[in-house]
Amino acid sequence: MHLKRLLLLGVSSIALAALAPAARAADLADTSVPLAASLPKVTVFVEGGVNWANGDRLYPNTPLPDFFSPFAGAGGEVAAGLDYRIDNTWHVSASFRYGWNQRNRHHGTSEVVTFARPPGDGTSGPNNSFDTTDARAGTVHVRSSHLVADFAVGRDLGIGSGEAQVKLGLRYADLSEKISGPGVAYIGTSLGSLTSVDNAYLKSRFQGLGPRVAVEGSMPISGQWGVDYGAGAAYLFALKRDRTFALSGGEMITQSDKKGVFNLDASLALTYNFTPATKVAVGYRADAYFGALPGIDFTKVGGGADTTRVYHGAFLRLTTAF
């Protein structure tokens, strides 16, 4: 009887030992959560900041450039966007950004200015390759705006200690700039007479759509502090690219073409996480469009000019996920 008890006890111990791993596995299976379910599905951000528009002047190689062709001053920029996680690896995202700049530049005195013209272009004034006129006193107004929209499919990279994502998608950009006020103009179809005018304006615009590739991510630094980064490159096919030059007397010239534009952008920000799902970022962004806006260059045959525009500035961004 005693032996029988020992055998039963031994069998019971072996059975318990055999069942223990299965029981532990069952417990783990019951408490585990799929990765996709544990990650937030939607991430949204809102952003605001200060912005400048620099690059090339719309009237390159002009005398008195700060009066005839000033850059727009400081302005504002707002943005918003969302990222939707499809599964453990893939995302879709969309973002929109709008910025505006303006400046009023006053010139208090009239003075004589000389414009260099390309010799042999058939439009040179009486001084062969130079034309002289009076620049009238007054105020020049500059208005600039840009609208950018991005749509992309993203994939997690799974590198480093933070989140990183490579994106492939489309970028749409609408850039516009206008200079108005006192100026000079070549009057007539032959463009042979340089004349001072009280009011003229040059309006330049580019609208484009094209493929964009980008890398975005974040890295922890210490505790709740971290860094957000991003960089992208795009080629935008012109949907519309034109310039309009008009005088107060009604004369107007409009020219257009379909030149594409290369675009590069980058941003870097310091972040603070209030919670695992919510953070605030303070950073700086630059967004360059090479040769995007058509201008006027009196020193070139035909007067055409392709001017680069760089929009840059500091921003404050709030991001949350759920």
PAZAPA-4460 file (N, C-alpha, C; in steps of 0.05 Angstrom, whole numbers, plus 32768, in hexadecimal, padded with zeros to 4 digits):
% residues 322
    n_x    n_y    n_z   ca_x   ca_y   ca_z    c_x    c_y    c_z   seq   type   mol
   8011   7FE8   8000   8000   8000   8000   8011   8019   8000     1      M     A
   8026   8018   8010   8038   802E   8011   8046   8033   7FF6     2      H     A
   804E   801D   7FE9   805A   801F   7FCF   8047   802B   7FBA     3      L     A
   802E   8023   7FBC   801A   802D   7FAA   8016   804B   7FAD     4      K     A
   8017   8054   7FC6   8014   8071   7FCA   802C   8080   7FBE     5      R     A
   8044   8075   7FC1   805B   8082   7FB6   805A   8083   7F98     6      L     A
   8051   806D   7F8C   804E   806D   7F6E   803A   8082   7F65     7      L     A
   8023   8083   7F73   800F   8096   7F6B   8019   80B3   7F6F     8      L     A
   8028   80B7   7F84   8034   80D2   7F89   8048   80D8   7F73     9      L     A
   8058   80C4   7F6B   806C   80C9   7F56   805F   80CF   7F3C    10      G     A
   804A   80C0   7F35   803B   80C5   7F1C   802F   80E1   7F1C    11      V     A
   8023   80E8   7F33   8017   8102   7F35   802B   8118   7F32    12      S     A
   8043   8115   7F3E   8058   8129   7F3B   8061   812C   7F1E    13      S     A
   8064   8115   7F10   806D   8116   7EF4   8058   8124   7EE4    14      I     A
   803E   811D   7EE9   8028   812A   7EDA   8028   8148   7EDE    15      A     A
   802B   8150   7EF7   802B   816D   7EFD   8043   817A   7EF0    16      L     A
   805A   816D   7EF0   8072   8179   7EE4   806E   817B   7EC6    17      A     A
   8060   8167   7EBA   805C   8168   7E9D   8048   817D   7E95    18      A     A
   8034   8181   7EA7   801F   8194   7EA1   8027   81B1   7EA7    19      L     A
   803B   81B5   7EB8   8043   81D0   7EC0   804B   81E1   7EA9    20      A     A
   805D   81D8   7E96   8064   81EA   7E80   804C   81F1   7E6F    21      P     A
   803A   81DD   7E6B   8022   81E3   7E5B   8010   81F8   7E69    22      A     A
   800F   81F5   7E84   7FFE   8209   7E93   800A   8224   7E91    23      A     A
   8025   8226   7E94   8033   8240   7E92   802F   824B   7E76    24      R     A
   8031   823B   7E61   802D   8245   7E46   8010   824F   7E42    25      A     A
   7FFD   8240   7E4E   7FE1   8248   7E4C   7FDD   8263   7E5A    26      A     A
   7FEA   8266   7E71   7FE8   8280   7E7F   7FF4   8297   7E6F    27      D     A
   800B   8292   7E63   8017   82A6   7E52   8006   82AD   7E3A    28      L     A
   7FFA   8298   7E2E   7FE9   829D   7E16   7FD1   82AD   7E1E    29      A     A
   7FC7   82A8   7E36   7FAE   82B7   7E3F   7FB4   82D4   7E43    30      D     A
   7FCC   82DB   7E4D   7FD2   82F6   7E54   7FE0   8306   7E3E    31      T     A
   7FE9   82F8   7E29   7FF7   8306   7E14   7FE4   8317   7E03    32      S     A
   7FEF   832D   7DF7   7FDF   833F   7DE6   7FED   8341   7DCB    33      V     A
   7FDF   833E   7DB5   7FEC   8341   7D9B   7FF9   835C   7D98    34      P     A
   8010   835E   7D8B   801F   8377   7D89   800F   838D   7D7C    35      L     A
   8001   8386   7D66   7FF1   839B   7D58   7FDC   83A7   7D6A    36      A     A
   7FD1   8396   7D7C   7FBC   83A0   7D8E   7FC8   83B1   7DA4    37      A     A
   7FE1   83AD   7DAB   7FED   83BC   7DC1   7FF8   83D7   7DB8    38      S     A
   7FFB   83DB   7D9E   8004   83F4   7D93   7FED   8407   7D8C    39      L     A
   7FF1   8421   7D8F   7FDB   8434   7D88   7FD5   8432   7D6A    40      P     A
   7FBC   8434   7D63   7FB4   8432   7D47   7FB7   844D   7D38    41      K     A
   7FB0   8463   7D46   7FB0   847D   7D3A   7FC2   8490   7D49    42      V     A
   7FD2   849F   7D3B   7FE3   84B4   7D46   7FDC   84CE   7D37    43      T     A
   7FD7   84E4   7D46   7FD0   84FD   7D3A   7FE2   8513   7D45    44      V     A
   7FE6   8528   7D35   7FF6   853F   7D3F   7FEA   8559   7D35    45      F     A
   7FEE   856E   7D44   7FE8   8589   7D3C   8001   859A   7D41    46      V     A
   8005   85AF   7D31   801E   85BD   7D31   801A   85DA   7D2A    47      E     A
   802A   85EC   7D35   802B   8608   7D2E   8046   8613   7D32    48      G     A
   804D   8628   7D23   8068   8633   7D26   806C   864D   7D16    49      G     A
   8084   8657   7D17   808C   866E   7D08   809B   8665   7CEF    50      V     A
   809A   8674   7CD9   80A4   866B   7CC0   80B0   8682   7CB0    51      N     A
   80C5   867C   7CA1   80D1   8690   7C8E   80D2   8684   7C72    52      W     A
   80D1   8695   7C5E   80D4   868C   7C42   80ED   869A   7C36    53      A     A
   8101   868A   7C2F   811A   8694   7C24   8121   8685   7C0B    54      N     A
   8139   868A   7C01   8142   867D   7BE9   814C   8691   7BD4    55      G     A
   8142   8690   7BBC   8149   86A3   7BA7   8134   86B9   7BA5    56      D     A
   813C   86D0   7B9C   8129   86E6   7B98   8119   86E2   7B7F    57      R     A
   8100   86EB   7B7F   80EF   86E8   7B67   80FA   86FA   7B50    58      L     A
   8107   8710   7B57   8115   8720   7B44   8133   871E   7B49    59      Y     A
   8140   8708   7B40   815D   8706   7B45   816C   871A   7B34    60      P     A
   8184   8722   7B3E   8196   8734   7B30   818A   874F   7B2C    61      N     A
   8178   8758   7B3D   816C   8772   7B3A   817A   8786   7B4D    62      T     A
   817D   87A0   7B45   8188   87B3   7B58   8174   87B8   7B6F    63      P     A
   817D   87C2   7B85   816D   87C6   7B9C   815C   87AD   7BA3    64      L     A
   8169   8796   7BA6   815A   877D   7BAA   8148   877D   7BC2    65      P     A
   8151   878A   7BD8   8140   878B   7BF0   8127   879B   7BED    66      D     A
   8126   87AC   7BD7   810E   87BB   7BD2   80FE   87AF   7BBB    67      F     A
   810B   87AA   7BA5   80FC   879F   7B8E   80F4   8782   7B92    68      F     A
   8104   8773   7BA0   80FF   8756   7BA3   8105   874C   7BBF    69      S     A
   80F8   8756   7BD4   80FD   874D   7BEF   80F2   8731   7BF4    70      P     A
   80FD   8724   7C08   80F1   870B   7C11   80DA   8711   7C24    71      F     A
   80C7   86FF   7C25   80B2   8701   7C38   80BD   86FE   7C54    72      A     A
   80B1   870B   7C68   80BB   870A   7C83   80B1   86F2   7C92    73      G     A
   80B2   86F3   7CAC   80A9   86DD   7CBD   808B   86D9   7CBA    74      A     A
   8083   86C1   7CBB   8066   86BA   7CBA   8060   86A3   7CCC    75      G     A
   804A   8696   7CC7   8041   8680   7CD7   803D   8667   7CC6    76      G     A
   803C   8650   7CD4   8037   8636   7CC7   8027   8625   7CDA    77      E     A
   8014   8617   7CD0   8004   8603   7CDF   8004   85E9   7CD0    78      V     A
   8000   85D3   7CDF   8001   85B9   7CD3   7FF0   85A5   7CE4    79      A     A
   7FE7   8590   7CD8   7FD9   857A   7CE6   7FDD   8561   7CD6    80      A     A
   7FDB   854A   7CE3   7FDE   8531   7CD5   7FD6   8519   7CE6    81      G     A
   7FD4   8502   7CD9   7FCE   84E9   7CE8   7FDC   84D2   7CDB    82      L     A
   7FE1   84BD   7CEB   7FED   84A4   7CE3   7FDC   848E   7CED    83      D     A
   7FD4   847C   7CDB   7FC3   8465   7CE2   7FD3   844B   7CDF    84      Y     A
   7FD5   843C   7CF5   7FE4   8423   7CF4   7FD2   840C   7CEA    85      R     A
   7FDA   8400   7CD4   7FCB   83EA   7CC8   7FCF   83D0   7CD7    86      I     A
   7FE9   83CA   7CDC   7FF0   83B2   7CEB   800A   83B7   7CFA    87      D     A
   801A   83A1   7D00   8032   83A5   7D0F   8048   83B5   7D00    88      N     A
   8045   83B7   7CE6   805B   83C2   7CD5   8052   83DA   7CC4    89      T     A
   803A   83DA   7CBA   8032   83ED   7CA5   8020   8404   7CB0    90      W     A
   8023   841B   7CA3   8014   8433   7CAA   800A   8441   7C91    91      H     A
   7FF5   8451   7C94   7FEE   8465   7C80   7FEC   8480   7C8F    92      V     A
   7FF3   8495   7C81   7FF4   84AF   7C8E   7FED   84C6   7C7B    93      S     A
   7FE5   84DC   7C87   7FDF   84F4   7C77   7FE5   850C   7C89    94      A     A
   7FF0   8522   7C7C   7FF5   853A   7C8B   7FF2   8552   7C79    95      S     A
   7FEC   8569   7C85   7FE7   8582   7C77   7FF5   8598   7C85    96      F     A
   8001   85AA   7C75   8010   85C1   7C80   800A   85DA   7C70    97      R     A
   8006   85F0   7C7E   8001   860A   7C70   8011   8620   7C7E    98      Y     A
   801F   8630   7C6E   802E   8646   7C79   802A   8660   7C69    99      G     A
   802E   8676   7C76   802A   8690   7C69   803F   86A4   7C73   100      W     A
   8048   86B6   7C62   805C   86CA   7C69   8054   86E4   7C5A   101      N     A
   805C   86FB   7C66   8058   8714   7C59   806C   8729   7C63   102      Q     A
   806F   873D   7C53   8082   8753   7C5A   807B   876B   7C4A   103      R     A
   807E   8783   7C57   807B   879D   7C49   8095   87AB   7C4B   104      N     A
   80A1   87B1   7C35   80BC   87BD   7C34   80BA   87D9   7C28   105      R     A
   80C1   87EE   7C38   80BE   8809   7C30   80D9   8815   7C27   106      H     A
   80D8   8824   7C10   80EF   8831   7C06   80E8   884F   7C04   107      H     A
   80F6   885F   7C14   80ED   887B   7C18   80F5   888F   7C03   108      G     A
   8108   8889   7BF2   8112   889C   7BDE   8114   8890   7BC3   109      T     A
   8111   88A1   7BAE   8115   8898   7B93   8133   8899   7B8C   110      S     A
   813C   8886   7B7C   8158   8887   7B74   815B   8878   7B59   111      E     A
   8170   887F   7B4B   8176   8874   7B31   8181   8858   7B34   112      V     A
   8177   8845   7B24   8181   882A   7B25   8187   8821   7B08   113      V     A
   819A   880F   7B06   81A3   8805   7AEC   819E   87E7   7AEA   114      T     A
   8191   87DF   7AD5   818B   87C2   7AD0   819E   87B8   7ABA   115      F     A
   81AC   87A2   7AC0   81BD   8796   7AAC   81AB   8784   7A9A   116      A     A
   81AE   8786   7A80   81A0   8775   7A6D   81B4   8764   7A5E   117      R     A
   81AC   874C   7A56   81BF   873C   7A46   81C3   8748   7A2A   118      P     A
   81DB   874D   7A22   81E0   8759   7A08   81D8   8746   79F2   119      P     A
   81CD   8751   79DC   81C5   8741   79C5   81AB   8733   79C7   120      G     A
   819A   873A   79DC   8180   872C   79DE   816A   873B   79D0   121      D     A
   8171   8752   79C3   815D   8761   79B4   814C   8773   79C4   122      G     A
   8151   8775   79DE   8140   8786   79EF   8150   8799   79FF   123      T     A
   816A   879D   79F9   817B   87AF   7A08   8172   87CC   7A03   124      S     A
   8175   87DB   7A18   816D   87F7   7A17   8183   8808   7A0A   125      G     A
   8181   8823   7A0D   8193   8834   79FF   81B0   8832   7A08   126      P     A
   81B5   8827   7A20   81D0   8824   7A2A   81DB   8808   7A24   127      N     A
   81D3   87FD   7A0D   81DC   87E3   7A04   81D2   87CD   7A17   128      N     A
   81E2   87C4   7A2A   81D9   87AF   7A3C   81D1   87B9   7A57   129      S     A
   81CC   87D3   7A5A   81C3   87DE   7A74   81AC   87F1   7A70   130      F     A
   8199   87F0   7A82   8182   8803   7A81   8181   8811   7A9C   131      D     A
   817B   882B   7A9C   817A   883B   7AB4   815F   8848   7AB7   132      T     A
   8155   8848   7AD0   813B   8855   7AD5   813B   885D   7AF3   133      T     A
   8126   886B   7AFB   8122   8873   7B16   8112   885E   7B25   134      D     A
   811B   8857   7B3D   810B   8846   7B4F   80FC   8858   7B61   135      A     A
   80E1   8857   7B5F   80D0   8869   7B6E   80CE   8860   7B8C   136      R     A
   80CA   8874   7B9D   80C6   886E   7BB9   80AA   8860   7BBD   137      A     A
   80A8   8851   7BD2   808F   8843   7BD8   8093   882A   7BE8   138      G     A
   807E   881A   7BEA   807E   8802   7BFB   8079   87E9   7BE9   139      T     A
   808A   87D6   7BEB   8087   87BD   7BDD   807B   87A8   7BF0   140      V     A
   8067   8799   7BE7   805A   8785   7BF8   8061   8769   7BED   141      H     A
   8068   8758   7BFF   806E   873C   7BF8   805B   872A   7C07   142      V     A
   804F   8717   7BF9   803D   8703   7C05   8045   86E8   7BFB   143      R     A
   8048   86D5   7C0D   8051   86BA   7C06   8040   86A6   7C16   144      S     A
   803A   868F   7C09   802B   867A   7C16   8034   865F   7C0B   145      S     A
   8030   864A   7C1B   8036   862F   7C12   8023   861B   7C1F   146      H     A
   8019   8609   7C10   8008   85F3   7C19   8014   85D9   7C11   147      L     A
   8018   85C6   7C24   8025   85AD   7C1E   8014   8596   7C2A   148      V     A
   800E   8582   7C1A   7FFF   856A   7C24   800E   8551   7C1D   149      A     A
   8011   853F   7C30   801F   8525   7C2C   800C   850E   7C32   150      D     A
   800D   84FA   7C21   7FFE   84E1   7C24   8012   84CA   7C20   151      F     A
   8014   84B7   7C34   8029   84A3   7C32   8021   8489   7C3E   152      A     A
   802F   8474   7C36   802F   8459   7C42   804A   8456   7C50   153      V     A
   8049   844E   7C69   8062   844C   7C79   8067   8430   7C83   154      G     A
   8080   8429   7C88   8088   840F   7C93   809B   8413   7CAA   155      R     A
   8097   8406   7CC0   80A9   8407   7CD7   80C4   83FC   7CCF   156      D     A
   80D9   8409   7CD8   80F4   83FF   7CD2   80FE   83EC   7CE7   157      L     A
   80F6   83F1   7D00   80FF   83DF   7D15   811D   83E0   7D1B   158      G     A
   8128   83F9   7D19   8144   83FC   7D1F   8148   8411   7D35   159      I     A
   815E   840F   7D44   8163   8422   7D59   8151   841D   7D71   160      G     A
   8153   8430   7D84   8144   842E   7D9D   812A   843C   7D9C   161      S     A
   8123   844A   7D86   810A   8458   7D84   80F9   844E   7D6D   162      G     A
   80E4   845D   7D67   80D3   8457   7D50   80DF   8464   7D37   163      E     A
   80DE   8455   7D21   80E7   845F   7D07   80D5   8454   7CF1   164      A     A
   80D1   8464   7CDD   80BE   845C   7CC8   80C8   8468   7CAD   165      Q     A
   80C8   8458   7C98   80CD   8461   7C7D   80B3   8464   7C6F   166      V     A
   80B0   847A   7C5F   8097   8480   7C52   809A   8484   7C34   167      K     A
   8087   847B   7C25   8086   8480   7C09   806A   8489   7C02   168      L     A
   8068   84A0   7BF4   804E   84AB   7BEE   804E   84C2   7BDA   169      G     A
   803B   84D4   7BDD   8038   84EA   7BCB   8039   8504   7BDA   170      L     A
   8044   8519   7BCE   8044   8534   7BD9   8037   8547   7BC5   171      R     A
   8025   8558   7BD0   801A   856E   7BC0   8023   8588   7BCC   172      Y     A
   802C   859B   7BBC   8035   85B5   7BC5   8029   85CB   7BB4   173      A     A
   8021   85E0   7BC1   8016   85F8   7BB4   8025   8610   7BC0   174      D     A
   8037   861B   7BB1   8048   8632   7BBA   8040   864B   7BAA   175      L     A
   803E   8661   7BB8   8036   867A   7BAB   8044   8692   7BB8   176      S     A
   804C   86A5   7BA7   8059   86BD   7BB1   8052   86D5   7B9F   177      E     A
   804E   86EC   7BAB   8047   8704   7B9C   8056   871C   7BA7   178      K     A
   8062   872C   7B95   806F   8745   7B9C   8060   875B   7B8D   179      I     A
   8057   8770   7B9C   8048   8786   7B90   8052   87A1   7B9B   180      S     A
   8050   87B6   7B8B   8058   87D1   7B94   8066   87DF   7B7E   181      G     A
   8074   87F5   7B85   8084   8804   7B71   8099   87F2   7B64   182      P     A
   809F   87F6   7B4B   80B3   87E6   7B3E   80BA   87F1   7B23   183      G     A
   80C6   87E0   7B13   80CE   87E7   7AF7   80C4   87D1   7AE5   184      V     A
   80C0   87D9   7ACC   80B5   87C5   7AB8   80BF   87CD   7A9D   185      A     A
   80C2   87B9   7A8C   80C8   87BD   7A6F   80AD   87BE   7A61   186      Y     A
   80A6   87D5   7A56   808C   87D9   7A4A   808D   87D3   7A2C   187      I     A
   8077   87C8   7A21   8075   87C3   7A05   807D   87A7   79FE   188      G     A
   8075   879E   79E6   807B   8782   79DE   8098   877E   79D9   189      T     A
   80A7   8793   79D2   80C4   878F   79CD   80D4   8790   79E7   190      S     A
   80C7   8797   79FD   80D6   8799   7A17   80EE   87AB   7A15   191      L     A
   80EC   87C0   7A05   8103   87D2   7A00   8104   87EA   7A12   192      G     A
   80EF   87F0   7A22   80EE   8808   7A32   80EA   8801   7A4F   193      S     A
   80FE   8809   7A60   80FC   8804   7A7C   80EF   881C   7A8A   194      L     A
   80DA   8818   7A98   80CA   882E   7AA3   80C4   8829   7AC1   195      T     A
   80C5   883E   7AD1   80BD   883C   7AED   809E   883D   7AEF   196      S     A
   8093   882D   7B00   8076   882C   7B04   8070   882E   7B22   197      V     A
   8058   8838   7B27   804F   883B   7B43   8046   8821   7B4F   198      D     A
   803B   8810   7B3E   8030   87F7   7B49   8032   87E1   7B34   199      N     A
   8040   87CC   7B3C   8043   87B4   7B2B   8043   879C   7B3E   200      A     A
   803D   8785   7B32   8040   876D   7B43   8049   8755   7B33   201      Y     A
   8057   8744   7B40   805F   872A   7B35   8054   8715   7B47   202      L     A
   8044   8703   7B3C   8039   86ED   7B4B   8044   86D3   7B3F   203      K     A
   804F   86C2   7B51   805B   86A9   7B48   804F   8692   7B58   204      S     A
   804A   867C   7B49   803C   8665   7B56   8046   864A   7B4B   205      R     A
   8048   8637   7B5D   804E   861B   7B56   803B   8609   7B64   206      F     A
   802F   85F7   7B55   801F   85E1   7B60   802B   85C7   7B54   207      Q     A
   8031   85B4   7B66   803D   859B   7B5D   8035   8583   7B6D   208      G     A
   8037   856C   7B61   8031   8552   7B6E   8045   853D   7B65   209      L     A
   804F   852D   7B78   8062   8519   7B71   8069   8506   7B87   210      G     A
   807A   84F2   7B81   8082   84DE   7B95   8095   84E9   7BAA   211      P     A
   8092   84DF   7BC3   80A3   84E8   7BD9   80AB   84CF   7BEA   212      R     A
   80C4   84CF   7BF2   80CE   84BA   7C05   80D8   84C9   7C1D   213      V     A
   80D3   84BD   7C35   80DA   84CB   7C4D   80E1   84B6   7C63   214      A     A
   80F0   84C0   7C77   80F6   84B0   7C8F   80EE   84C2   7CA7   215      V     A
   80DF   84B6   7CB9   80D7   84C4   7CD1   80DA   84B2   7CE9   216      E     A
   80E0   84BE   7D00   80E3   84AD   7D18   80E8   84BE   7D31   217      G     A
   80EC   84AF   7D47   80F2   84BC   7D61   8106   84AB   7D70   218      S     A
   8115   84B8   7D81   8129   84AA   7D91   8127   84B4   7DAE   219      M     A
   8127   84A2   7DC2   8128   84AB   7DDE   8144   84B6   7DE5   220      P     A
   8144   84CA   7DF6   815E   84D4   7DFF   8162   84CC   7E1D   221      I     A
   8150   84D6   7E2E   8152   84D0   7E4A   8137   84D5   7E57   222      S     A
   812D   84C1   7E66   8114   84C4   7E73   80FD   84CA   7E5F   223      G     A
   80F0   84E0   7E63   80D9   84E8   7E51   80E2   84F8   7E39   224      Q     A
   80FC   84FE   7E36   8106   850E   7E21   810E   84FD   7E09   225      W     A
   810B   8509   7DF1   8113   84FB   7DD9   8117   850E   7DC2   226      G     A
   811B   8502   7DAA   811F   8511   7D92   810E   8506   7D7C   227      V     A
   8100   8518   7D6D   80F2   8511   7D55   8102   851B   7D3D   228      D     A
   8102   850B   7D28   8111   8513   7D10   8101   850B   7CF7   229      Y     A
   8108   8518   7CE1   80FB   8512   7CC8   810A   851D   7CB0   230      G     A
   810A   8510   7C9A   8116   851A   7C81   8108   850D   7C69   231      A     A
   8105   851D   7C54   80F7   8514   7C3D   8101   8520   7C23   232      G     A
   80FC   8512   7C0D   8103   851C   7BF2   80EC   8516   7BDF   233      A     A
   80E7   8529   7BCD   80D1   8526   7BBA   80D8   8532   7BA0   234      A     A
   80CB   8529   7B8B   80CB   8536   7B71   80AF   853C   7B69   235      Y     A
   80A9   8556   7B65   808E   855F   7B60   808B   8567   7B42   236      L     A
   8079   8559   7B35   8072   8560   7B1A   805F   8578   7B1A   237      F     A
   8064   858C   7B09   8055   85A5   7B09   8039   85A0   7AFF   238      A     A
   8025   85A7   7B10   800A   85A9   7B07   8004   85C5   7AFC   239      L     A
   8011   85D8   7B09   800F   85F4   7B00   8028   8603   7B09   240      K     A
   8034   8611   7AF6   804C   8621   7AFD   804B   863A   7AEB   241      R     A
   8046   8651   7AF6   8043   8669   7AE6   804C   8682   7AF5   242      D     A
   804F   8697   7AE6   8055   86B2   7AF1   8044   86C6   7AE2   243      R     A
   803B   86DA   7AF0   802B   86EF   7AE5   8037   870A   7AED   244      T     A
   803E   871A   7AD9   8048   8735   7ADF   8034   8749   7AD4   245      F     A
   802B   875C   7AE5   8016   876E   7ADD   801C   878A   7AE7   246      A     A
   8013   879E   7AD8   8016   87BB   7ADF   7FFA   87C6   7AE6   247      L     A
   7FFA   87DD   7AF4   7FE1   87E9   7AFC   7FD2   87F3   7AE3   248      S     A
   7FE0   87F8   7ACD   7FD2   8802   7AB5   7FC4   87EC   7AA6   249      G     A
   7FC7   87D3   7AAE   7FB8   87BD   7AA2   7FC9   87AA   7A92   250      G     A
   7FE3   87B1   7A8C   7FF4   879F   7A7E   7FFA   8786   7A8F   251      E     A
   7FFA   876F   7A82   7FFD   8756   7A91   800B   8742   7A7F   252      M     A
   801E   8733   7A8A   802B   871D   7A7D   802A   8705   7A8F   253      I     A
   8020   86EE   7A84   801F   86D5   7A93   802F   86C0   7A83   254      T     A
   8041   86B2   7A91   8050   869D   7A84   804F   8684   7A96   255      Q     A
   804F   866C   7A8A   804C   8654   7A99   805D   863E   7A8C   256      S     A
   8064   8629   7A9C   8072   8612   7A92   806B   85FA   7AA5   257      D     A
   8078   85E4   7AA0   8072   85CB   7AAF   808C   85BF   7ABB   258      K     A
   809E   85D0   7AC5   80B7   85C6   7AD0   80B1   85B9   7AEB   259      K     A
   80BD   85A1   7AEF   80BB   8593   7B08   80CF   859E   7B1C   260      G     A
   80CB   8597   7B35   80DA   85A3   7B4C   80E3   858D   7B5F   261      V     A
   80FD   858E   7B67   8107   857D   7B7C   8101   858A   7B97   262      F     A
   80FB   857A   7BAB   80F3   8584   7BC5   8101   8573   7BDB   263      N     A
   810E   8580   7BEE   811A   8573   7C05   8110   8580   7C1E   264      L     A
   810B   8570   7C33   8103   857B   7C4C   810F   856B   7C63   265      D     A
   8112   8578   7C7A   811D   856B   7C92   8113   857A   7CAB   266      A     A
   8111   856B   7CC1   8109   8577   7CDA   8117   8568   7CF1   267      S     A
   811A   8577   7D07   8126   856B   7D1F   8119   8579   7D37   268      L     A
   8111   8569   7D4C   8103   8574   7D62   810A   8566   7D7C   269      A     A
   810A   8575   7D92   810D   856A   7DAD   80F1   8565   7DB8   270      L     A
   80ED   854D   7DC3   80D2   8545   7DCC   80D1   853F   7DEA   271      T     A
   80B9   8543   7DF5   80B4   853C   7E11   809B   852C   7E13   272      Y     A
   809C   8514   7E1E   8085   8502   7E20   8076   8507   7E3A   273      N     A
   805D   8511   7E38   804C   8514   7E50   8043   84F9   7E59   274      F     A
   803B   84E8   7E46   8032   84CC   7E4B   803F   84BB   7E35   275      T     A
   803D   84A1   7E36   8047   8490   7E20   8039   8497   7E05   276      P     A
   8022   84A3   7E06   8013   84A8   7DED   8013   84C5   7DE4   277      A     A
   801C   84D8   7DF5   801A   84F4   7DEF   8035   8502   7DF3   278      T     A
   803D   8512   7DE0   8056   8521   7DE3   8054   853C   7DD5   279      K     A
   8066   854E   7DDD   8068   8568   7DD1   8084   856A   7DC5   280      V     A
   8087   8578   7DAF   80A1   857B   7DA1   80A6   8598   7D9A   281      A     A
   80BF   85A1   7D9D   80C8   85BB   7D94   80DF   85B7   7D81   282      V     A
   80DC   85C1   7D68   80F1   85BB   7D54   80F3   85CF   7D3E   283      G     A
   8102   85C8   7D2A   8107   85D9   7D13   8104   85C9   7CF9   284      Y     A
   80F9   85D6   7CE5   80F4   85C8   7CCB   80FD   85DA   7CB4   285      R     A
   8107   85CD   7C9F   810E   85DB   7C86   8102   85CA   7C6F   286      A     A
   80F6   85D9   7C5B   80E9   85CC   7C45   80F0   85DB   7C2C   287      D     A
   8100   85CF   7C1A   810B   85DE   7C03   8100   85D3   7BE9   288      A     A
   80F8   85E6   7BD7   80EE   85E0   7BBC   8100   85EE   7BA8   289      Y     A
   810F   85DE   7B99   8125   85E9   7B88   811A   85F1   7B6D   290      F     A
   811E   860C   7B67   8115   8617   7B4D   80F7   8616   7B4A   291      G     A
   80E8   8618   7B60   80CB   8614   7B5E   80BC   862D   7B53   292      A     A
   80C2   8645   7B5D   80B3   865C   7B55   80C0   866B   7B3E   293      L     A
   80B1   8670   7B28   80BC   867F   7B11   80BD   869D   7B17   294      P     A
   80D5   86A9   7B12   80D8   86C5   7B16   80E0   86D3   7AFD   295      G     A
   80EB   86EC   7B00   80F3   86FC   7AE9   8110   8705   7AED   296      I     A
   8121   86FF   7ADB   813D   8708   7ADB   8143   8718   7AC3   297      D     A
   8146   8733   7AC6   814B   8745   7AB0   8166   8741   7AA3   298      F     A
   8178   8732   7AB0   8193   872F   7AA5   8194   8716   7A93   299      T     A
   817F   8707   7A90   817F   86EF   7A80   816E   86F3   7A67   300      K     A
   8176   86E7   7A51   8166   86E7   7A39   814B   86D9   7A3F   301      V     A
   8136   86E7   7A38   811B   86DC   7A3E   8111   86E4   7A5A   302      G     A
   8122   86EB   7A6C   811A   86F5   7A86   8111   86E0   7A9A   303      G     A
   8113   86C6   7A93   8109   86B1   7AA5   811C   86AB   7ABC   304      G     A
   8111   86A3   7AD2   8121   869B   7AEA   8113   8686   7AFA   305      A     A
   8121   8672   7B03   8116   865D   7B14   8121   8662   7B30   306      D     A
   810F   8668   7B43   8118   8670   7B5E   8111   865A   7B72   307      T     A
   8124   8654   7B83   8121   8640   7B98   8114   864E   7BB0   308      T     A
   8102   863F   7BBD   80F5   8649   7BD5   80FA   8635   7BEC   309      R     A
   8103   863F   7C03   8108   862F   7C1B   80F6   863A   7C31   310      V     A
   80E5   8629   7C3B   80D4   8630   7C52   80DF   8623   7C6B   311      Y     A
   80E5   8633   7C7F   80F2   8628   7C97   80E9   8637   7CB0   312      H     A
   80EA   8629   7CC7   80E3   8636   7CE0   80DF   8622   7CF7   313      G     A
   80DA   862E   7D0E   80D6   861E   7D27   80B9   8616   7D2A   314      A     A
   80B4   8600   7D37   8099   85F7   7D3B   8095   85EA   7D56   315      F     A
   807C   85E9   7D5F   8073   85DC   7D77   805E   85C7   7D6F   316      L     A
   8062   85AE   7D76   8050   8598   7D6D   8046   8588   7D85   317      R     A
   802D   8581   7D85   8020   856F   7D98   8018   8556   7D8A   318      L     A
   8020   853F   7D95   801A   8525   7D89   800D   8513   7D9E   319      T     A
   7FF8   8505   7D95   7FEC   84F1   7DA7   7FE3   84D9   7D97   320      T     A
   7FE3   84C2   7DA5   7FDC   84A8   7D98   7FC6   849A   7DA8   321      A     A
   7FB5   848C   7D9A   7FA0   847D   7DA8   7F98   8465   7D97   322      F     A
***
